[in-house]
Amino acid sequence: MITPEQIEALLASDADDPALIVTAGTVKVVPASALDSERYRGAVEIIARDDLVAQLGTDVPSRRDLKETAARLDTAVTQLGA
């Protein structure tokens, strides 16, 4: 389940080009470059920070926006079966 706290973690990450991913049933924030590593082989990228900021129109969203975004992304991931 994707939570508002995970969305906040993505926005606050100091990683280079961070992305929210699902791997082995766990949601994590990792640098996009890590997706090519053996450790994250098979991971599903949910959203990159830059794309999230573009969708939200800000990098400091309201609590409501965080909740709505988490719910929307969680639904999308569930539909993918990830």
HTML snippet that shows the backbone in 3Dmol.js (N, CA, C, O; Angstrom):
<script src="https://3Dmol.org/build/3Dmol-min.js"></script>
<div id="view" style="width:600px;height:400px;position:relative"></div>
<script>
const pdb = `
ATOM      1  N   MET A   1       0.838  -1.183   0.000  1.00  0.00           N
ATOM      2  CA  MET A   1       0.000   0.000   0.000  1.00  0.00           C
ATOM      3  C   MET A   1       0.883   1.246   0.000  1.00  0.00           C
ATOM      4  O   MET A   1       1.819   1.362   0.791  1.00  0.00           O
ATOM      5  N   ILE A   2       0.572   2.160  -0.889  1.00  0.00           N
ATOM      6  CA  ILE A   2       1.315   3.410  -0.968  1.00  0.00           C
ATOM      7  C   ILE A   2       0.686   4.403   0.002  1.00  0.00           C
ATOM      8  O   ILE A   2      -0.530   4.594   0.018  1.00  0.00           O
ATOM      9  N   THR A   3       1.529   5.024   0.803  1.00  0.00           N
ATOM     10  CA  THR A   3       1.065   5.940   1.839  1.00  0.00           C
ATOM     11  C   THR A   3       1.477   7.381   1.530  1.00  0.00           C
ATOM     12  O   THR A   3       2.388   7.618   0.738  1.00  0.00           O
ATOM     13  N   PRO A   4       0.801   8.331   2.160  1.00  0.00           N
ATOM     14  CA  PRO A   4       1.217   9.728   2.007  1.00  0.00           C
ATOM     15  C   PRO A   4       2.665   9.937   2.467  1.00  0.00           C
ATOM     16  O   PRO A   4       3.379  10.771   1.909  1.00  0.00           O
ATOM     17  N   GLU A   5       3.090   9.193   3.467  1.00  0.00           N
ATOM     18  CA  GLU A   5       4.463   9.318   3.969  1.00  0.00           C
ATOM     19  C   GLU A   5       5.484   8.890   2.909  1.00  0.00           C
ATOM     20  O   GLU A   5       6.573   9.460   2.834  1.00  0.00           O
ATOM     21  N   GLN A   6       5.140   7.902   2.102  1.00  0.00           N
ATOM     22  CA  GLN A   6       6.042   7.484   1.029  1.00  0.00           C
ATOM     23  C   GLN A   6       6.109   8.538  -0.066  1.00  0.00           C
ATOM     24  O   GLN A   6       7.160   8.736  -0.676  1.00  0.00           O
ATOM     25  N   ILE A   7       5.003   9.209  -0.315  1.00  0.00           N
ATOM     26  CA  ILE A   7       5.003  10.308  -1.283  1.00  0.00           C
ATOM     27  C   ILE A   7       5.881  11.444  -0.760  1.00  0.00           C
ATOM     28  O   ILE A   7       6.661  12.030  -1.512  1.00  0.00           O
ATOM     29  N   GLU A   8       5.752  11.750   0.525  1.00  0.00           N
ATOM     30  CA  GLU A   8       6.608  12.767   1.150  1.00  0.00           C
ATOM     31  C   GLU A   8       8.075  12.375   1.058  1.00  0.00           C
ATOM     32  O   GLU A   8       8.927  13.216   0.772  1.00  0.00           O
ATOM     33  N   ALA A   9       8.376  11.098   1.299  1.00  0.00           N
ATOM     34  CA  ALA A   9       9.760  10.621   1.235  1.00  0.00           C
ATOM     35  C   ALA A   9      10.328  10.793  -0.166  1.00  0.00           C
ATOM     36  O   ALA A   9      11.494  11.156  -0.321  1.00  0.00           O
ATOM     37  N   LEU A  10       9.520  10.538  -1.183  1.00  0.00           N
ATOM     38  CA  LEU A  10       9.966  10.741  -2.555  1.00  0.00           C
ATOM     39  C   LEU A  10      10.282  12.212  -2.800  1.00  0.00           C
ATOM     40  O   LEU A  10      11.323  12.544  -3.367  1.00  0.00           O
ATOM     41  N   LEU A  11       9.388  13.084  -2.374  1.00  0.00           N
ATOM     42  CA  LEU A  11       9.594  14.521  -2.586  1.00  0.00           C
ATOM     43  C   LEU A  11      10.801  15.047  -1.811  1.00  0.00           C
ATOM     44  O   LEU A  11      11.482  15.961  -2.277  1.00  0.00           O
ATOM     45  N   ALA A  12      11.071  14.485  -0.641  1.00  0.00           N
ATOM     46  CA  ALA A  12      12.166  14.958   0.213  1.00  0.00           C
ATOM     47  C   ALA A  12      13.500  14.275  -0.071  1.00  0.00           C
ATOM     48  O   ALA A  12      14.531  14.679   0.467  1.00  0.00           O
ATOM     49  N   SER A  13      13.488  13.254  -0.902  1.00  0.00           N
ATOM     50  CA  SER A  13      14.708  12.488  -1.151  1.00  0.00           C
ATOM     51  C   SER A  13      15.825  13.358  -1.720  1.00  0.00           C
ATOM     52  O   SER A  13      15.592  14.217  -2.571  1.00  0.00           O
ATOM     53  N   ASP A  14      17.049  13.115  -1.231  1.00  0.00           N
ATOM     54  CA  ASP A  14      18.205  13.816  -1.784  1.00  0.00           C
ATOM     55  C   ASP A  14      18.945  12.932  -2.794  1.00  0.00           C
ATOM     56  O   ASP A  14      20.038  13.275  -3.245  1.00  0.00           O
ATOM     57  N   ALA A  15      18.346  11.805  -3.142  1.00  0.00           N
ATOM     58  CA  ALA A  15      18.939  10.909  -4.143  1.00  0.00           C
ATOM     59  C   ALA A  15      18.902  11.591  -5.512  1.00  0.00           C
ATOM     60  O   ALA A  15      18.080  12.472  -5.761  1.00  0.00           O
ATOM     61  N   ASP A  16      19.799  11.168  -6.380  1.00  0.00           N
ATOM     62  CA  ASP A  16      19.843  11.690  -7.737  1.00  0.00           C
ATOM     63  C   ASP A  16      18.687  11.082  -8.531  1.00  0.00           C
ATOM     64  O   ASP A  16      18.643   9.868  -8.728  1.00  0.00           O
ATOM     65  N   ASP A  17      17.758  11.914  -8.983  1.00  0.00           N
ATOM     66  CA  ASP A  17      16.623  11.480  -9.787  1.00  0.00           C
ATOM     67  C   ASP A  17      15.858  10.334  -9.103  1.00  0.00           C
ATOM     68  O   ASP A  17      15.786   9.232  -9.648  1.00  0.00           O
ATOM     69  N   PRO A  18      15.288  10.584  -7.915  1.00  0.00           N
ATOM     70  CA  PRO A  18      14.615   9.516  -7.176  1.00  0.00           C
ATOM     71  C   PRO A  18      13.299   9.080  -7.811  1.00  0.00           C
ATOM     72  O   PRO A  18      12.629   9.844  -8.506  1.00  0.00           O
ATOM     73  N   ALA A  19      12.959   7.824  -7.546  1.00  0.00           N
ATOM     74  CA  ALA A  19      11.713   7.266  -8.039  1.00  0.00           C
ATOM     75  C   ALA A  19      11.093   6.409  -6.945  1.00  0.00           C
ATOM     76  O   ALA A  19      11.797   5.846  -6.107  1.00  0.00           O
ATOM     77  N   LEU A  20       9.790   6.318  -6.965  1.00  0.00           N
ATOM     78  CA  LEU A  20       9.059   5.432  -6.063  1.00  0.00           C
ATOM     79  C   LEU A  20       8.862   4.133  -6.818  1.00  0.00           C
ATOM     80  O   LEU A  20       8.365   4.133  -7.944  1.00  0.00           O
ATOM     81  N   ILE A  21       9.251   3.021  -6.199  1.00  0.00           N
ATOM     82  CA  ILE A  21       9.161   1.716  -6.863  1.00  0.00           C
ATOM     83  C   ILE A  21       8.474   0.707  -5.958  1.00  0.00           C
ATOM     84  O   ILE A  21       8.335   0.914  -4.752  1.00  0.00           O
ATOM     85  N   VAL A  22       8.046  -0.396  -6.575  1.00  0.00           N
ATOM     86  CA  VAL A  22       7.577  -1.559  -5.831  1.00  0.00           C
ATOM     87  C   VAL A  22       8.493  -2.699  -6.199  1.00  0.00           C
ATOM     88  O   VAL A  22       8.687  -3.001  -7.376  1.00  0.00           O
ATOM     89  N   THR A  23       9.062  -3.339  -5.178  1.00  0.00           N
ATOM     90  CA  THR A  23       9.906  -4.496  -5.383  1.00  0.00           C
ATOM     91  C   THR A  23       9.611  -5.511  -4.291  1.00  0.00           C
ATOM     92  O   THR A  23       9.629  -5.180  -3.105  1.00  0.00           O
ATOM     93  N   ALA A  24       9.344  -6.727  -4.686  1.00  0.00           N
ATOM     94  CA  ALA A  24       9.027  -7.801  -3.742  1.00  0.00           C
ATOM     95  C   ALA A  24       7.933  -7.393  -2.762  1.00  0.00           C
ATOM     96  O   ALA A  24       7.990  -7.726  -1.578  1.00  0.00           O
ATOM     97  N   GLY A  25       6.933  -6.665  -3.272  1.00  0.00           N
ATOM     98  CA  GLY A  25       5.815  -6.259  -2.441  1.00  0.00           C
ATOM     99  C   GLY A  25       6.073  -5.094  -1.508  1.00  0.00           C
ATOM    100  O   GLY A  25       5.227  -4.767  -0.676  1.00  0.00           O
ATOM    101  N   THR A  26       7.239  -4.459  -1.636  1.00  0.00           N
ATOM    102  CA  THR A  26       7.616  -3.345  -0.775  1.00  0.00           C
ATOM    103  C   THR A  26       7.776  -2.082  -1.606  1.00  0.00           C
ATOM    104  O   THR A  26       8.336  -2.114  -2.702  1.00  0.00           O
ATOM    105  N   VAL A  27       7.280  -0.972  -1.078  1.00  0.00           N
ATOM    106  CA  VAL A  27       7.410   0.320  -1.752  1.00  0.00           C
ATOM    107  C   VAL A  27       8.648   1.016  -1.210  1.00  0.00           C
ATOM    108  O   VAL A  27       8.828   1.124   0.003  1.00  0.00           O
ATOM    109  N   LYS A  28       9.512   1.493  -2.128  1.00  0.00           N
ATOM    110  CA  LYS A  28      10.759   2.144  -1.738  1.00  0.00           C
ATOM    111  C   LYS A  28      11.019   3.353  -2.615  1.00  0.00           C
ATOM    112  O   LYS A  28      10.506   3.459  -3.729  1.00  0.00           O
ATOM    113  N   VAL A  29      11.828   4.265  -2.085  1.00  0.00           N
ATOM    114  CA  VAL A  29      12.345   5.388  -2.867  1.00  0.00           C
ATOM    115  C   VAL A  29      13.803   5.070  -3.162  1.00  0.00           C
ATOM    116  O   VAL A  29      14.594   4.839  -2.248  1.00  0.00           O
ATOM    117  N   VAL A  30      14.152   5.061  -4.445  1.00  0.00           N
ATOM    118  CA  VAL A  30      15.522   4.756  -4.855  1.00  0.00           C
ATOM    119  C   VAL A  30      15.936   5.702  -5.976  1.00  0.00           C
ATOM    120  O   VAL A  30      15.081   6.255  -6.668  1.00  0.00           O
ATOM    121  N   PRO A  31      17.247   5.892  -6.161  1.00  0.00           N
ATOM    122  CA  PRO A  31      17.694   6.670  -7.317  1.00  0.00           C
ATOM    123  C   PRO A  31      17.341   5.910  -8.597  1.00  0.00           C
ATOM    124  O   PRO A  31      17.416   4.682  -8.628  1.00  0.00           O
ATOM    125  N   ALA A  32      16.966   6.618  -9.631  1.00  0.00           N
ATOM    126  CA  ALA A  32      16.604   5.965 -10.894  1.00  0.00           C
ATOM    127  C   ALA A  32      17.730   5.079 -11.406  1.00  0.00           C
ATOM    128  O   ALA A  32      17.470   4.043 -12.018  1.00  0.00           O
ATOM    129  N   SER A  33      18.958   5.465 -11.170  1.00  0.00           N
ATOM    130  CA  SER A  33      20.093   4.663 -11.639  1.00  0.00           C
ATOM    131  C   SER A  33      20.133   3.280 -10.985  1.00  0.00           C
ATOM    132  O   SER A  33      20.693   2.346 -11.557  1.00  0.00           O
ATOM    133  N   ALA A  34      19.551   3.142  -9.806  1.00  0.00           N
ATOM    134  CA  ALA A  34      19.539   1.852  -9.110  1.00  0.00           C
ATOM    135  C   ALA A  34      18.613   0.846  -9.779  1.00  0.00           C
ATOM    136  O   ALA A  34      18.738  -0.358  -9.553  1.00  0.00           O
ATOM    137  N   LEU A  35      17.696   1.323 -10.590  1.00  0.00           N
ATOM    138  CA  LEU A  35      16.754   0.415 -11.242  1.00  0.00           C
ATOM    139  C   LEU A  35      17.434  -0.538 -12.211  1.00  0.00           C
ATOM    140  O   LEU A  35      16.879  -1.582 -12.552  1.00  0.00           O
ATOM    141  N   ASP A  36      18.632  -0.184 -12.657  1.00  0.00           N
ATOM    142  CA  ASP A  36      19.383  -1.049 -13.563  1.00  0.00           C
ATOM    143  C   ASP A  36      20.215  -2.079 -12.819  1.00  0.00           C
ATOM    144  O   ASP A  36      20.845  -2.934 -13.441  1.00  0.00           O
ATOM    145  N   SER A  37      20.224  -2.005 -11.498  1.00  0.00           N
ATOM    146  CA  SER A  37      21.056  -2.923 -10.717  1.00  0.00           C
ATOM    147  C   SER A  37      20.352  -4.263 -10.510  1.00  0.00           C
ATOM    148  O   SER A  37      19.131  -4.365 -10.620  1.00  0.00           O
ATOM    149  N   GLU A  38      21.133  -5.263 -10.214  1.00  0.00           N
ATOM    150  CA  GLU A  38      20.612  -6.603  -9.940  1.00  0.00           C
ATOM    151  C   GLU A  38      19.633  -6.571  -8.766  1.00  0.00           C
ATOM    152  O   GLU A  38      18.621  -7.272  -8.772  1.00  0.00           O
ATOM    153  N   ARG A  39      19.942  -5.757  -7.768  1.00  0.00           N
ATOM    154  CA  ARG A  39      19.114  -5.681  -6.564  1.00  0.00           C
ATOM    155  C   ARG A  39      17.662  -5.321  -6.868  1.00  0.00           C
ATOM    156  O   ARG A  39      16.747  -5.822  -6.215  1.00  0.00           O
ATOM    157  N   TYR A  40      17.451  -4.457  -7.853  1.00  0.00           N
ATOM    158  CA  TYR A  40      16.104  -3.999  -8.164  1.00  0.00           C
ATOM    159  C   TYR A  40      15.572  -4.553  -9.490  1.00  0.00           C
ATOM    160  O   TYR A  40      14.621  -4.014 -10.057  1.00  0.00           O
ATOM    161  N   ARG A  41      16.187  -5.624  -9.974  1.00  0.00           N
ATOM    162  CA  ARG A  41      15.706  -6.257 -11.202  1.00  0.00           C
ATOM    163  C   ARG A  41      14.261  -6.728 -10.973  1.00  0.00           C
ATOM    164  O   ARG A  41      13.970  -7.404  -9.986  1.00  0.00           O
ATOM    165  N   GLY A  42      13.380  -6.368 -11.877  1.00  0.00           N
ATOM    166  CA  GLY A  42      11.980  -6.750 -11.758  1.00  0.00           C
ATOM    167  C   GLY A  42      11.129  -5.758 -10.993  1.00  0.00           C
ATOM    168  O   GLY A  42       9.913  -5.927 -10.897  1.00  0.00           O
ATOM    169  N   ALA A  43      11.760  -4.714 -10.443  1.00  0.00           N
ATOM    170  CA  ALA A  43      10.996  -3.693  -9.719  1.00  0.00           C
ATOM    171  C   ALA A  43      10.120  -2.916 -10.698  1.00  0.00           C
ATOM    172  O   ALA A  43      10.454  -2.767 -11.874  1.00  0.00           O
ATOM    173  N   VAL A  44       9.007  -2.431 -10.192  1.00  0.00           N
ATOM    174  CA  VAL A  44       8.097  -1.618 -11.001  1.00  0.00           C
ATOM    175  C   VAL A  44       8.233  -0.174 -10.547  1.00  0.00           C
ATOM    176  O   VAL A  44       8.007   0.148  -9.381  1.00  0.00           O
ATOM    177  N   GLU A  45       8.605   0.693 -11.483  1.00  0.00           N
ATOM    178  CA  GLU A  45       8.674   2.115 -11.154  1.00  0.00           C
ATOM    179  C   GLU A  45       7.265   2.678 -11.149  1.00  0.00           C
ATOM    180  O   GLU A  45       6.528   2.562 -12.128  1.00  0.00           O
ATOM    181  N   ILE A  46       6.904   3.289 -10.033  1.00  0.00           N
ATOM    182  CA  ILE A  46       5.576   3.869  -9.903  1.00  0.00           C
ATOM    183  C   ILE A  46       5.571   5.282 -10.459  1.00  0.00           C
ATOM    184  O   ILE A  46       4.760   5.623 -11.320  1.00  0.00           O
ATOM    185  N   ILE A  47       6.496   6.107  -9.951  1.00  0.00           N
ATOM    186  CA  ILE A  47       6.587   7.488 -10.431  1.00  0.00           C
ATOM    187  C   ILE A  47       7.923   8.083 -10.024  1.00  0.00           C
ATOM    188  O   ILE A  47       8.439   7.800  -8.943  1.00  0.00           O
ATOM    189  N   ALA A  48       8.472   8.900 -10.890  1.00  0.00           N
ATOM    190  CA  ALA A  48       9.698   9.646 -10.591  1.00  0.00           C
ATOM    191  C   ALA A  48       9.308  10.960  -9.913  1.00  0.00           C
ATOM    192  O   ALA A  48       8.216  11.483 -10.135  1.00  0.00           O
ATOM    193  N   ARG A  49      10.209  11.484  -9.085  1.00  0.00           N
ATOM    194  CA  ARG A  49       9.907  12.732  -8.382  1.00  0.00           C
ATOM    195  C   ARG A  49       9.561  13.855  -9.351  1.00  0.00           C
ATOM    196  O   ARG A  49       8.595  14.582  -9.122  1.00  0.00           O
ATOM    197  N   ASP A  50      10.325  14.011 -10.422  1.00  0.00           N
ATOM    198  CA  ASP A  50      10.058  15.094 -11.371  1.00  0.00           C
ATOM    199  C   ASP A  50       8.654  14.992 -11.957  1.00  0.00           C
ATOM    200  O   ASP A  50       7.977  16.006 -12.128  1.00  0.00           O
ATOM    201  N   ASP A  51       8.213  13.774 -12.265  1.00  0.00           N
ATOM    202  CA  ASP A  51       6.867  13.576 -12.799  1.00  0.00           C
ATOM    203  C   ASP A  51       5.811  13.884 -11.741  1.00  0.00           C
ATOM    204  O   ASP A  51       4.767  14.463 -12.044  1.00  0.00           O
ATOM    205  N   LEU A  52       6.090  13.493 -10.504  1.00  0.00           N
ATOM    206  CA  LEU A  52       5.158  13.772  -9.412  1.00  0.00           C
ATOM    207  C   LEU A  52       4.999  15.278  -9.201  1.00  0.00           C
ATOM    208  O   LEU A  52       3.881  15.778  -9.073  1.00  0.00           O
ATOM    209  N   VAL A  53       6.117  15.993  -9.166  1.00  0.00           N
ATOM    210  CA  VAL A  53       6.077  17.444  -8.987  1.00  0.00           C
ATOM    211  C   VAL A  53       5.313  18.090 -10.138  1.00  0.00           C
ATOM    212  O   VAL A  53       4.535  19.018  -9.919  1.00  0.00           O
ATOM    213  N   ALA A  54       5.526  17.612 -11.358  1.00  0.00           N
ATOM    214  CA  ALA A  54       4.812  18.161 -12.508  1.00  0.00           C
ATOM    215  C   ALA A  54       3.307  17.927 -12.375  1.00  0.00           C
ATOM    216  O   ALA A  54       2.513  18.810 -12.700  1.00  0.00           O
ATOM    217  N   GLN A  55       2.913  16.751 -11.902  1.00  0.00           N
ATOM    218  CA  GLN A  55       1.490  16.459 -11.723  1.00  0.00           C
ATOM    219  C   GLN A  55       0.872  17.313 -10.627  1.00  0.00           C
ATOM    220  O   GLN A  55      -0.241  17.819 -10.773  1.00  0.00           O
ATOM    221  N   LEU A  56       1.607  17.469  -9.525  1.00  0.00           N
ATOM    222  CA  LEU A  56       1.090  18.223  -8.385  1.00  0.00           C
ATOM    223  C   LEU A  56       1.163  19.731  -8.590  1.00  0.00           C
ATOM    224  O   LEU A  56       0.368  20.482  -8.024  1.00  0.00           O
ATOM    225  N   GLY A  57       2.116  20.167  -9.399  1.00  0.00           N
ATOM    226  CA  GLY A  57       2.316  21.596  -9.606  1.00  0.00           C
ATOM    227  C   GLY A  57       3.117  22.245  -8.488  1.00  0.00           C
ATOM    228  O   GLY A  57       3.248  23.469  -8.451  1.00  0.00           O
ATOM    229  N   THR A  58       3.660  21.434  -7.565  1.00  0.00           N
ATOM    230  CA  THR A  58       4.448  21.931  -6.443  1.00  0.00           C
ATOM    231  C   THR A  58       5.262  20.777  -5.863  1.00  0.00           C
ATOM    232  O   THR A  58       4.925  19.606  -6.037  1.00  0.00           O
ATOM    233  N   ASP A  59       6.340  21.138  -5.170  1.00  0.00           N
ATOM    234  CA  ASP A  59       7.091  20.095  -4.458  1.00  0.00           C
ATOM    235  C   ASP A  59       6.787  20.136  -2.962  1.00  0.00           C
ATOM    236  O   ASP A  59       7.422  19.440  -2.170  1.00  0.00           O
ATOM    237  N   VAL A  60       5.794  20.972  -2.582  1.00  0.00           N
ATOM    238  CA  VAL A  60       5.339  21.064  -1.193  1.00  0.00           C
ATOM    239  C   VAL A  60       3.801  20.967  -1.190  1.00  0.00           C
ATOM    240  O   VAL A  60       3.117  21.959  -0.937  1.00  0.00           O
ATOM    241  N   PRO A  61       3.270  19.781  -1.468  1.00  0.00           N
ATOM    242  CA  PRO A  61       1.821  19.632  -1.549  1.00  0.00           C
ATOM    243  C   PRO A  61       1.154  19.640  -0.175  1.00  0.00           C
ATOM    244  O   PRO A  61       1.802  19.433   0.852  1.00  0.00           O
ATOM    245  N   SER A  62      -0.132  19.879  -0.184  1.00  0.00           N
ATOM    246  CA  SER A  62      -0.916  19.829   1.054  1.00  0.00           C
ATOM    247  C   SER A  62      -1.067  18.377   1.506  1.00  0.00           C
ATOM    248  O   SER A  62      -0.829  17.448   0.735  1.00  0.00           O
ATOM    249  N   ARG A  63      -1.461  18.198   2.751  1.00  0.00           N
ATOM    250  CA  ARG A  63      -1.702  16.852   3.276  1.00  0.00           C
ATOM    251  C   ARG A  63      -2.783  16.152   2.449  1.00  0.00           C
ATOM    252  O   ARG A  63      -2.694  14.956   2.174  1.00  0.00           O
ATOM    253  N   ARG A  64      -3.789  16.908   2.064  1.00  0.00           N
ATOM    254  CA  ARG A  64      -4.865  16.340   1.242  1.00  0.00           C
ATOM    255  C   ARG A  64      -4.321  15.853  -0.098  1.00  0.00           C
ATOM    256  O   ARG A  64      -4.670  14.763  -0.552  1.00  0.00           O
ATOM    257  N   ASP A  65      -3.471  16.655  -0.731  1.00  0.00           N
ATOM    258  CA  ASP A  65      -2.868  16.254  -2.005  1.00  0.00           C
ATOM    259  C   ASP A  65      -2.026  14.992  -1.835  1.00  0.00           C
ATOM    260  O   ASP A  65      -2.039  14.112  -2.696  1.00  0.00           O
ATOM    261  N   LEU A  66      -1.296  14.905  -0.725  1.00  0.00           N
ATOM    262  CA  LEU A  66      -0.487  13.707  -0.460  1.00  0.00           C
ATOM    263  C   LEU A  66      -1.374  12.475  -0.346  1.00  0.00           C
ATOM    264  O   LEU A  66      -1.065  11.428  -0.916  1.00  0.00           O
ATOM    265  N   LYS A  67      -2.469  12.598   0.387  1.00  0.00           N
ATOM    266  CA  LYS A  67      -3.393  11.470   0.562  1.00  0.00           C
ATOM    267  C   LYS A  67      -4.032  11.065  -0.757  1.00  0.00           C
ATOM    268  O   LYS A  67      -4.115   9.877  -1.072  1.00  0.00           O
ATOM    269  N   GLU A  68      -4.483  12.046  -1.528  1.00  0.00           N
ATOM    270  CA  GLU A  68      -5.125  11.756  -2.813  1.00  0.00           C
ATOM    271  C   GLU A  68      -4.144  11.125  -3.802  1.00  0.00           C
ATOM    272  O   GLU A  68      -4.497  10.201  -4.534  1.00  0.00           O
ATOM    273  N   THR A  69      -2.923  11.627  -3.815  1.00  0.00           N
ATOM    274  CA  THR A  69      -1.906  11.081  -4.711  1.00  0.00           C
ATOM    275  C   THR A  69      -1.554   9.656  -4.312  1.00  0.00           C
ATOM    276  O   THR A  69      -1.442   8.780  -5.170  1.00  0.00           O
ATOM    277  N   ALA A  70      -1.381   9.420  -3.031  1.00  0.00           N
ATOM    278  CA  ALA A  70      -1.073   8.069  -2.552  1.00  0.00           C
ATOM    279  C   ALA A  70      -2.190   7.101  -2.931  1.00  0.00           C
ATOM    280  O   ALA A  70      -1.923   5.992  -3.393  1.00  0.00           O
ATOM    281  N   ALA A  71      -3.427   7.514  -2.740  1.00  0.00           N
ATOM    282  CA  ALA A  71      -4.563   6.647  -3.070  1.00  0.00           C
ATOM    283  C   ALA A  71      -4.617   6.353  -4.571  1.00  0.00           C
ATOM    284  O   ALA A  71      -4.868   5.219  -4.978  1.00  0.00           O
ATOM    285  N   ARG A  72      -4.382   7.373  -5.383  1.00  0.00           N
ATOM    286  CA  ARG A  72      -4.410   7.201  -6.840  1.00  0.00           C
ATOM    287  C   ARG A  72      -3.303   6.254  -7.304  1.00  0.00           C
ATOM    288  O   ARG A  72      -3.543   5.357  -8.112  1.00  0.00           O
ATOM    289  N   LEU A  73      -2.098   6.458  -6.790  1.00  0.00           N
ATOM    290  CA  LEU A  73      -0.983   5.606  -7.185  1.00  0.00           C
ATOM    291  C   LEU A  73      -1.169   4.183  -6.665  1.00  0.00           C
ATOM    292  O   LEU A  73      -0.823   3.219  -7.349  1.00  0.00           O
ATOM    293  N   ASP A  74      -1.713   4.050  -5.458  1.00  0.00           N
ATOM    294  CA  ASP A  74      -1.957   2.727  -4.915  1.00  0.00           C
ATOM    295  C   ASP A  74      -2.957   1.964  -5.776  1.00  0.00           C
ATOM    296  O   ASP A  74      -2.784   0.770  -6.020  1.00  0.00           O
ATOM    297  N   THR A  75      -3.991   2.639  -6.233  1.00  0.00           N
ATOM    298  CA  THR A  75      -4.978   2.020  -7.107  1.00  0.00           C
ATOM    299  C   THR A  75      -4.328   1.571  -8.412  1.00  0.00           C
ATOM    300  O   THR A  75      -4.593   0.470  -8.894  1.00  0.00           O
ATOM    301  N   ALA A  76      -3.488   2.412  -8.975  1.00  0.00           N
ATOM    302  CA  ALA A  76      -2.810   2.066 -10.230  1.00  0.00           C
ATOM    303  C   ALA A  76      -1.908   0.851 -10.045  1.00  0.00           C
ATOM    304  O   ALA A  76      -1.867  -0.026 -10.908  1.00  0.00           O
ATOM    305  N   VAL A  77      -1.201   0.792  -8.952  1.00  0.00           N
ATOM    306  CA  VAL A  77      -0.311  -0.345  -8.695  1.00  0.00           C
ATOM    307  C   VAL A  77      -1.129  -1.622  -8.487  1.00  0.00           C
ATOM    308  O   VAL A  77      -0.759  -2.689  -8.977  1.00  0.00           O
ATOM    309  N   THR A  78      -2.228  -1.508  -7.766  1.00  0.00           N
ATOM    310  CA  THR A  78      -3.090  -2.668  -7.532  1.00  0.00           C
ATOM    311  C   THR A  78      -3.632  -3.199  -8.844  1.00  0.00           C
ATOM    312  O   THR A  78      -3.707  -4.412  -9.038  1.00  0.00           O
ATOM    313  N   GLN A  79      -4.009  -2.311  -9.743  1.00  0.00           N
ATOM    314  CA  GLN A  79      -4.533  -2.725 -11.038  1.00  0.00           C
ATOM    315  C   GLN A  79      -3.462  -3.404 -11.895  1.00  0.00           C
ATOM    316  O   GLN A  79      -3.771  -4.262 -12.722  1.00  0.00           O
ATOM    317  N   LEU A  80      -2.206  -3.014 -11.691  1.00  0.00           N
ATOM    318  CA  LEU A  80      -1.101  -3.652 -12.402  1.00  0.00           C
ATOM    319  C   LEU A  80      -0.767  -5.023 -11.815  1.00  0.00           C
ATOM    320  O   LEU A  80      -0.139  -5.858 -12.466  1.00  0.00           O
ATOM    321  N   GLY A  81      -1.193  -5.231 -10.594  1.00  0.00           N
ATOM    322  CA  GLY A  81      -0.888  -6.492  -9.941  1.00  0.00           C
ATOM    323  C   GLY A  81       0.522  -6.541  -9.404  1.00  0.00           C
ATOM    324  O   GLY A  81       1.063  -7.625  -9.187  1.00  0.00           O
ATOM    325  N   ALA A  82       1.139  -5.366  -9.182  1.00  0.00           N
ATOM    326  CA  ALA A  82       2.521  -5.310  -8.695  1.00  0.00           C
ATOM    327  C   ALA A  82       2.581  -5.527  -7.202  1.00  0.00           C
ATOM    328  O   ALA A  82       3.666  -5.512  -6.619  1.00  0.00           O
TER     329      ALA A  82
END
`;
const viewer = $3Dmol.createViewer("view");
viewer.addModel(pdb, "pdb");
viewer.setStyle({}, {cartoon: {color: "spectrum"}});
viewer.zoomTo();
viewer.render();
</script>
